[in-house]
């Protein structure tokens, strides 16, 4: 069996059965990053047990939608774990990721969108993205977008987080040829319907090719940016 054949075989092998979860230790072989823990709906003890399983295999740790109780439980068994209260992420880098070529910009329409943007930012750092943020540049003051024009034009992928009507994604997508990943945020008054209004606005963007995530899914946006740049890297290495 060749090395490539062995890797292809291993990609579909083991997970660890810990009764309430089956931890996929070979996800990194398939995706390029270990399994990420979605903490919402799990008890702190469950989060900590899954985290220990991941770290004991020597993998990097990322948990999203984590509250302080989940972090306390993880911290008792993994003291080096880091918590971002704003992003609600728990992370630990055991193997620093290789930096992917291409800048990723996370743009937020308003300060209220920062928790979702921070989730994208923290996820991006764990994935090896060259990632930065442009904060509070919504369409209520369009000159604020132009203040970041050079950063916007230089980015290989742009993640736009916006609540209210979600117009910022279309504005930025109309400025660039780079992929734009739009994340509707659940910020806004009543008729925003908890992010439904910006979600529909982004889906109906007049600008073609805007990728739209689920409401508040900053993690998914960063992962799409990662897969985009990772694919470009593979293509560049293909004879």
Secondary structure, 3 states (H helix, E strand, C coil): CCHHHHHHHHCCCCCEECCCCEECCCHHHHHCCCCCEECCCCCHHHHHHHHHHHHHCCCCEEEECCCHHHHHHHHHHCCCCEEECCCCEEEECCCCCCCCCCEEEEEECCHHHHHHHHHHHHHHHHHCCEEEEECCCCHHHCHHHHHCHHHHHHCCEEEEEECCCCCHHHHHHCCCCCEEEEEECCCCCHHHHHHHHHHHHHHCCCCCCCEECCCCCHHHHHHHHHHHHHHHHHHHHCC
